[in-house]
């Protein structure tokens, strides 16, 4: 645990710096006991409370591998929030609120935040219900309802071996037991179970044979593929429907966000006088970029 906290410390510190002040404002929201349970006080620094949600907010910009370990790195995150609270107090006591360097950095941060908010709002204006519904229709076209079967198989090297297994099944032998004893395929240990699959997931001879069978039936003759000889049994059949609009909506919204971001930026350049000179950058050759110009520069 100590090693993990040490490795995460730098990242946690950076995340705390980037965490919105909104987290602190949210600490009072909710209704009484339930709000307190969801957002408890996790530290007190010189009489000032630090609540859980503020620490959680500080982790949102961490790399995914750290976010997945949030519970484990929580102590390190909490330490960083405490450190930042103390640093803020010390900076205030030192009179840095009026320091020119601080004012310059605050002004730059303000510009960045304003830019982000502007972009976000313009993006949201374009992500309409109509566009989401159209995106869902496109998803449905690409993902129509598909027939699937759940099958087992026994894979062996020779046809006569496969035929002998079929004869045993005709005599009442258990398919799962035969698969575990004789199949050379990786699914043999699971009784040959391949789970549900569609027509595009297996090689053609296997698919053709499997989809001809009804539930509970097995192939009357061995099926040959490039992997060997198969005895196939279908356990179940189903028709898999595409995900509903409600299920797909978050994913579709994220896809549209990526699309409209560039559109917003492209539209923003129209009519503006923009000239770029990437070739002037040290180490960048003229062939690496031709630069971009707004319509106003034509």
Residue pairs with C-beta under 8 A, 6 or more apart in sequence:
1 72
1 75
4 69
4 72
4 73
4 76
5 73
5 75
5 76
5 79
8 62
8 66
8 73
8 76
8 77
9 76
9 79
9 80
11 62
11 63
11 66
12 58
12 59
12 62
12 73
12 76
12 77
12 79
12 80
13 80
13 83
13 84
14 61
15 58
15 59
15 60
15 61
15 62
15 77
15 80
16 58
16 77
16 80
16 81
16 83
16 84
17 84
18 58
18 61
19 54
19 57
19 58
19 60
19 61
20 57
22 57
23 51
23 53
23 54
23 56
23 57
23 58
24 51
24 54
26 39
26 53
27 39
27 49
27 51
27 53
27 54
28 35
29 35
29 39
30 36
30 38
30 39
38 52
38 53
39 51
39 52
39 53
40 51
40 52
41 49
41 50
41 51
41 52
42 50
42 51
42 52
42 55
42 78
43 49
43 50
43 78
43 81
43 82
44 50
45 82
45 85
45 86
45 89
46 89
48 85
50 78
50 81
50 82
50 85
54 81
55 74
55 77
55 78
55 81
56 70
58 77
58 80
58 81
59 66
59 67
59 70
59 73
59 77
60 67
66 73
70 77
91 97
91 102
96 102
119 261
119 264
119 265
122 264
123 257
123 260
123 261
123 264
126 256
126 260
126 263
126 264
127 253
127 256
127 257
127 260
131 256
132 245
132 249
132 252
132 253
132 256
133 245
135 252
135 255
135 256
136 245
136 248
136 249
136 252
139 242
139 243
139 248
139 252
140 242
143 242
143 243
144 242
145 239
145 240
145 241
145 242
146 198
146 199
146 239
146 240
147 198
147 199
147 211
147 237
147 238
147 239
147 240
148 196
148 197
148 198
148 237
148 238
148 239
148 240
149 196
149 197
149 210
149 211
149 213
149 234
149 235
149 236
149 237
149 238
150 193
150 194
150 195
150 196
150 197
150 234
150 235
150 236
150 237
150 238
151 194
151 197
151 210
151 213
151 232
151 233
151 234
151 235
152 175
152 176
152 179
152 187
152 191
152 192
152 193
152 194
152 232
152 233
152 235
153 179
153 183
153 185
153 187
153 192
153 194
153 206
153 230
153 231
153 232
153 233
154 162
154 165
154 175
154 178
154 179
154 182
154 183
154 185
154 188
154 192
154 230
154 231
155 183
155 184
155 185
155 188
155 192
155 227
155 228
155 229
155 230
156 162
156 165
156 182
156 183
156 184
156 228
156 229
156 231
157 184
157 228
157 229
158 229
159 222
159 224
159 229
161 182
161 229
162 222
162 229
162 230
162 231
163 221
163 222
165 173
165 178
165 182
165 231
166 218
166 219
166 220
166 221
166 222
166 231
168 178
169 175
169 178
169 218
169 231
175 191
175 192
175 218
175 233
176 191
176 192
177 191
178 231
179 187
179 188
179 191
179 192
180 188
180 189
180 191
180 192
182 188
183 192
184 228
185 192
185 227
187 193
187 194
192 233
193 235
196 236
196 238
196 240
198 240
199 207
199 211
201 207
202 210
203 225
203 226
203 227
205 223
205 224
205 225
206 223
206 225
206 230
206 232
209 219
209 223
209 230
209 232
210 232
210 234
213 219
213 232
213 233
213 234
214 234
214 237
215 234
215 235
215 236
215 237
216 233
216 234
216 235
217 233
217 234
218 231
218 232
218 233
218 234
219 230
219 231
219 232
219 233
222 229
222 230
222 231
223 229
223 230
223 231
223 232
224 230
269 292
269 294
269 295
270 294
270 295
271 294
271 295
271 296
272 294
272 295
272 296
273 294
273 296
273 297
274 292
274 293
274 294
274 296
274 297
275 291
275 293
275 297
276 291
276 292
276 293
277 291
278 284
278 288
278 289
278 291
279 285
279 286
279 288
279 289
279 291
